[in-house]
C-alpha cells in the first residue's frame, strides 16, 4: 500500500480544528483555575478567622494587637493594613510581626496569602518563621516591614471620611459599641504610592488589570488605571468574627483611609501614603 502525506489543504484543516478546540478549552480552563484559586483564597480567610478566635480563646477574649503601625512609644501612627510585619515594635510589650502572635495557630504561612494574587511574596515563609527577628537579606535595614495581599483589621483604626467617623476593627470576640466585626478582607484599593498617577489595585484580578511586581518589602497585586468614579467590578471576600467568610462586590464597598494619627481621626493627605482601602459596607456598624 502506498502511503501519502497530508496535503497543504488537509494540514490547514487540521490546524483549524485544533485552533477551534483550543479556543473552547482554554477559556474553560482559565475559569476553572480561577474558581479553584477563589476557593483556596476563601479557605485561607476561614483559617485566619479561626486562628484569630483561637488566639482570643487563649488570651482572655482579646484579639492580638495590630502590627500595621509606624513609630514608637506615644509617637506613632497607622500603616497599610496589609502589614504582616511592621518596621519595629511600637513598645516593648507589643510584637512587630503577626506571626509572633499567631505562629502557634497558623503553621502554614501560605494561609496569609491571597491565592488570586499574581504570585506569593518571595520571603513569605522566611519572614513568617523569623517573626520579630525578621531581617531581609537583600537590604541593609535590620527591621524591614513585610506587606501581604490580604487586609487585616483586628485592633485597627482607619478614617471613614464619608461617614465622618473612625473605623474601629474588632478588639475582642464579644464586640462593642461602633466596633466592626470585620477581621480580614481581600485587598482592593486606590491611590497607593507605588503608582503615579493613582490607579486601582487588588489581590483579585479584574478587567484590564496588569501585574504590579513585588518589591523587597511588599507583595505583588493587580492594578489598572481609572478615576474614583470608575470603580472596576471585582468580586471580593471578607471574614468576620463569627467565623464566616462571604463575597461582596467592589461597587458595594466603602472607602477607608489610613490614619496619620494614632486616634484614627486624621487621614494621610491625598496623594500621600498607602491610599484608599475599600471595606465591605456591612462591616460598618
Buried (B, 14 or more C-beta within 10 A) or exposed (E): EEEEEEEEEEEEEEEEEEEEEEEEEEEEEEEEEEEEBBEBBBEBBBBBBBBBBBBBEEEEEBBBBBBBBBBEEEEBBBBBBBBBBBBBBBEEEBBBBBBBBBBEBBEEBBBBBBBBBBEBBBBBEBBBBBBBEBEBEEEEEEBBBBBBBBBBBBBBBBBBEEEEEBBBBBBBBEBEEEBBBBBBBBBBBBBBEBBEEBBBBBBBBBEEBEEBEBEBBBBBBBBBBBEEEEBBEBBBBBBBBEEEBEEBBBEEBBBBBBBBBBEBEBBBEEEEBBBBBBBBEBBBE
